[in-house]
């Protein structure tokens, strides 16, 4: 887990992450999301889903909403 920020209840656990990461690594190396930590992108997506917020209302300590949105479209 990223120690640069306080974790949210919606953050993915280590066990969940080990199941998900192989599927996220299927994206191209030059994809926009690769500029950000994949786990943090996924945490951002889970935050939006869990709290039902608008993309642009995402907290500033998560990756930019545009990158999280692009990940969700995959």
N, C-alpha and C positions, 0 to 999 in steps of 0.2 A: 504494500500500500504506500502511496505517496506520502512522505512525512512533511512536505512543505505546507500542507493545509490540514485543518481539523477534519476528520472524516465525517461524512454524512451518513444517516441511517440507510440511505439507498445505495451506498457503495457496495461493489461486488466483493464477496469474500474470496479468500485465496482458493478455496475448494471450487467455487463457481468459476473463478477465473481460469483455473486449469482446464476446465471443460470447454470454455468459450474461445480461448486464445487461438487454437488451431484454425478456427473458422475465420477469425479476423486477419490472420496472416495470409489469407488467400488473395488479398488485394494487391494491386501492383505496387512496386517499390516507390514509384514517383507519385502516388496518390496524395492528394492534399492532406488527408488524415495522418499520413506518415510523418508530418512535421510536428505532431503532438504525440504524447504517450498514449498508446492504444488503450491501456487500462483507464486512463483519465477520460478519454473519449467515451468509453463505455459507461463509466460512472456518470458522465454528463447526460448521456441518453437515459440511463435509469432514473436520474434526478427529475428530468422532464416528465417521464412517464409516471413516476411515483407521486409527484406533487401537482401534476396537471398544469404546469405553467407554460407561458408563451416562450418560444425559443429565445427571443431577445431578452427575456427576464432571467436568464440563467445567471447564477452567481459568478462574479469575476474571478474566483479562484479555480474555476474549471476551465477547460479549453474554450476558445471562442465558439459562440453558438453556431456559426456557419459551418465549422468543422464537425461539430457534433451532429448537426442536421445532415450534412453530407454522409456521415457514417450511417445514420438511420436510414437513408435512402438505399443503402447497399443491402 
